[in-house]
Amino acid sequence: MSALLEQLKISSTALLDEERAELARHLSESLNSADRLPSCSLLLIVAVWSEEKALKEVATELGYRFEKKSHSILGEYFVIGKVGDFEVIAVRTEMGSFGFAGSAAKAIYFKTATTATTIIQLGMAFGIDPTNQKFGDVLVSSSIIPYDRRDVVATDHGYQFDYAPAFPASPARSSIVELFTREQQQNELEFRVQVGAFISGSTRISSRLFRDEMVRTLQPLTDNPIIGGEMEGIGLLSVSNPDDPAWVLVKGISDFADETRHSHIKETRPIACRNAARFVLTALAKASEI
Amino acid sequence: MQMKDFVETQSGPIFTHPLLKLLATRLSVGILAKVELVLPPPLTGYQKAKIYVHLFEGEQEIDCKSEEWEDDLNAGLVDLGIRSIAIDVETDRFALALRSAFRKLENRVGDGYFSAVLVQFVAENEFRDHPDISETLKHIPHSPPHRGKNYDMYIEMVRDAIRGRGVELKDKLGYEVSQAVDILAGALGRYLDERFSLTRRRLLGLL
């Protein structure tokens, strides 16, 4: 294949760069088997079917592909195509960070195999302030606080949690956070966007008391305002060098991790997922306009 | 120190890391220093790099200081003229220095566009023919970047980031031109390899 591509380069010197690249792309696609490894610069990772569905709907509405493909080693993925300056592929993992096909495992495989430099975990999260946040608001992580990383120490009256081991918080990829922050400042969409710290762990929380106690304990330990929480982000901490993180979380608020979440989440989940997907694809498309 | 002293130019260097001040003092009395870098193997998970600074009195090692990699710390070590213990280590070190140098542009234009501009620059430059880069370049997917009004400025920023490291190798660390070029090309090759996960893919049989 590479010899043919070399010939293509030599014989098509009169063509523009873009035309040459397009021809090379068609040629390599036709020469390769269906099991060719996908190549992309940005991975969108979703964890549940409703997140995948929302991404597919929004991508289609905005005129992008959502082409399902399969690889014998990596499994299924979806080609979205060129969004701004990014070649984008979406992958669905299992819910949660760990486990055979959780966010950690799949992100590692796909990042390595596709040469992606950026990973966006997309979907839904819980908000931490029902007074000032709304269902459907989109949250962007500037950092992750892994709340499971804690010591349990005995006290005279029982035990307490020491969250010092969870700090310093792990920063998200600065280039993509900056891109989303610029988009947040120009936000022309109908929902609010916040950038701040996420708390992330393996616990499914349905208690206002637990949520508030954790935020009250963690907030003084970080300068970044805590804006929400979820369950997949900690898996992404193992995907890249802590000096050069590859990930960011972009999630819509579907609930507030309290006693009422089960009563409304069927209605709020699709809104949260669609808003997050729309925000990401809109921001990525504008990136090349700088 | 009086308030007016805070607006006067300082006569000596300003150190951004406590280790640098210690090293400057040691170097001033004839102690020699060399940098060693420890990078985790590519498939054992992602960890921070560690810097070790070995101190020698003549041939005798008298002390060793270790710190996690920090871009400012490394820049300070380069300013103090402290070389690495071996050329291979110097190459790894300058790959990390390039990562730091590219970060500002990457943050400004985004990962996708930055990757496209960087690969375009390398492909159009003599670097593409260097043995440490030519093989790497074959495995990096590349679509030419959009040539908007700022394209030339971004290409210049890439050039300046690379040239800045080259000048450090020659002028601050005292390498001969040909050796500085080889280290710089090797560093650029390793940066590209890490950015696009090439060694990991090769080790997993995906390349």
Interface residues (C-beta under 8 A of the other chain):
Chain A: S2 D17 E18 A21 R25 L37 S39 S41 L42 I73 K82 G84 D85 F86 E87 K111 T112 A113 T115 T117 T118 R173 S174 S175 I176 E178 L179 S238 V239 S240 N241 P242 D243 D244 L284 A287 S288 I290
Chain B: G45 Y46 Q47 K48 A49 W69 L96 R99 R103 E106 N107 R108 V109 G110 D111 G112 Y113 F114 S115 A116 K138 I140 P141 H142 S143 P144 P145 H146 G148 N150 R195 F196 S197 L198 R200 R201 L204 L206
